[in-house]
């Protein structure tokens, strides 16, 4: 911009001085025409020297100054004056560059794959003169970096099987970056910022095979899950059935025990009834307290038949039967009458 402004100024001055000199020459005023002529020449010379000798290096750029074709110095961001006839500028982009590489590689099991990778690099500004001398332009440097990155990537991927690449893709990209950084050293005059494998595509046939394998594995896992679920459910049902059976057993035991207790109570009632009858009839009763294995106490009765006749013993027995009969009889009499001469038979218990 500064060069353009100076060029406009010097051009205007040169044109103005030239027009004035022409005017004086037309009027044959030679002495007055000398000064405008000199000024026109001076401004023309300045126009040829200054505007083209002012060079501006923008931020993010680095320039190599060549003196008569020989790289001698480096200019960073700023504005400089270098005579354009003897000094030339070769400007390099010093920002991070994105180099996209597309190539084809083979896995360890001879599967082909199309690779897309991005190499980010930045030139070393302090080695700009070396870049100018070795590569001339950044295009040649980028081509060399691409060749090295492609070779190292193919070499690294060829040590893995296709399935391994698919399964460990996230770890392979850092490995490729590491090997490229180790190869592209200071002699390349750049710093590798990052290397990313953005895409790896296998053949359609292989991808179909991988898909079928994944489906089979998923079905296998599903079957295993269903099997384990069925086992768990069967175990739960077995446990429920077991608990239900145990509950039924306990209920049956309780019912059986209740029946036993009822029978014991009935037997005890009959025994106590017979004891009371025997005592009422004057029999001697012997009571003995006993303790069972569980620590429970009970009274044991014994009727003393000593000195009693067979009729007296039979009397007690018949009386007990009478009591049992009374306990079961509901007290109702028959109501059926058969004709005028019919007689009603009312059964009554025989009183001993």
C-alpha positions, 0 to 999 in steps of 0.5 A, a space after each residue: 500500500 505504501 508503494 502504491 501511494 508513493 507511486 501515485 505521488 511520484 507519477 503525479 509529480 513527474 507528469 506535472 513537471 513534464 507538462 510544465 517543461 513541455 509548455 516552456 519548450 513550446 514557448 521557447 523559454 529554454 531557461 525556464 524549461 530546465 528545472 521542470 525537466 530535471 524535476 520530471 526526470 527525478 520524479 520518474 527515477 524515484 517512481 522507478 526505484 521507491 515504490 517497487 523497493 518497498 516490501 511488506 511481509 504480513 503476519 503469519 508469513 516469512 520472506 527470504 531476501 535474495 541478493 542477485 539470486 542468492 538467499 541472504 536474509 530473512 524478513 518477518 512481519 513488517 515493511 522493508 526497503 530493499 532495492 527491487 533490481 538487486 533484492 527479491 523477496 520469496 514469501 512463505 506461509 508460516 502458518 499451520 498447513 493442512 496436507 490431505 493425503 489420499 492413498 491405497 495400502 494393504 493390511 498384513 492379510 493382503 486386504 486393500 484399503 483406501 486411506 485419507 489422512 491429514 498431516 498438519 505441519 508448520 515451517 521453521 521460520 528460522 530455516 527459511 533460507 535453508 528451505 529456499 536453497 533446498 526446495 525453492 518453493 513450499 510445494 516441493 517441500 509439501 510433496 516430500 512430506 507427503 511421500 514420507 508420510 505415505 510410505 510410513 503409513 503404509 509400512 505401519 498399517 501393513 503390520 496389522 490384519 484388517 480386523 485388527 485395524 478395524 478393532 484398534 483404529 483409535 490407537 493406530 492413528 496415534 501410532 502413525 502420527 508418532 512414526 511420521 514425527 520421528 521421520 520428519 525431523 529437523 532436516 525437513 525444516 518443518 514441525 509436524 503438528 498433528 497426523 490424523 487418519 480421517 478415513 479407512 475404507 476396505 473393499 465392499 466384499 470385506 466390509 460385508 464379511 465383517 458385517 456378517 461376522 458382527 451380526 453372528 456375534 450379536 446373535 450369539 450374545 443374544 442367544 447366550 443372554 436368553 439362555 442365562 435369562 431362562 436359567 435364572 427364571 427357571 431357578 426362580 420358579 424352582 425356588 417359588 415351587 420349593 417354598 410353596 411345597 414347604 409351606 404345604 408341608 408345614 400346613 399339613 404338619 400343622 393340621 396333623 398336629 392339630 388332629 393329634 392334639 384334638 385326639 389327645 384332648 378327646 382321649 384325655 376328656 374320656 379318661 378324666 370322665 372315667 376317673 370322675 365316674 370311678 371316684 363318684 362310685 367310690 373307687 380309689 384314684 391314684 394321681 402321679 405327676 410325670 415329665 416328658 422328654 420336652 420338659 412338659 408335666 402331666 397327671 397320670 391317673 390310675 383306678 384301684 380295682 382292688 376289692 371290687 367285683 366284676 359287676 362293679 367294674 362292668 358298671 363303670 364301663 357301661 356308665 361310660 358308654 352311656 355318657 358317650 351315647 348322651 354326648 352324641 344323641 341330639 334328643 330328637 324322637 321319631 315322629 312316624 306313626 303306622 296306622 291305628 294299631 301302630 305303636 311308636 317305638 322310642 329308643 332310649 338309652 339303657 341305663 345301667 
